[in-house]
Amino acid sequence: MEYTAQVASSVIFVSELDRSVAFYRDVFACEVAIGESDAALLLAPGGFQLYLVARGGHEHPVGGIGYEFLMWATDSPEGLEHFVQALKDHGHYTDTHVSGGVRFVEGHDPDGIRVVIAHPSPKQRPRSMLDSRFYN
């Protein structure tokens, strides 16, 4: 028997929990499934889980090695424009660029953690190259 696993969740350390919950709720339509005083579990449309953990001003415990940023995908050009506007409305839009036939919208969350939204999605257009902007 062959066993497989799929990415289901991400844990993000944040400085202000309520501010980060509002950002992911407002921009990405995440719903709060569980909320505590120092952590929250958010469900993104499609079921992906974001665990937000309040750490105040403390640095990430792994010293910069590990999780880098979240990448999202949308299935329509109109959806991508929606996210451009949502990031602009929150003052968190950074840039838009195209690589390998995929359009990427970049921004950041309230703690400066990079977020990227792509169109078409990997299911619609499997990736054929690496975008050096994500690793340089």
Buried (B, 14 or more C-beta within 10 A) or exposed (E): EEEEEEEEEBEBBBBBBEEBBEBBBEBBEBEEEEEEEEBBBBBBEEEBBBBBBBBEEEEEEEEEEEEEBBBBBBEEEEBBBBBBEBBEEBEBBEEBEEBEEBBBBBBBBBBEBBBBBBBBBEEEBEEEEEBEEBEE
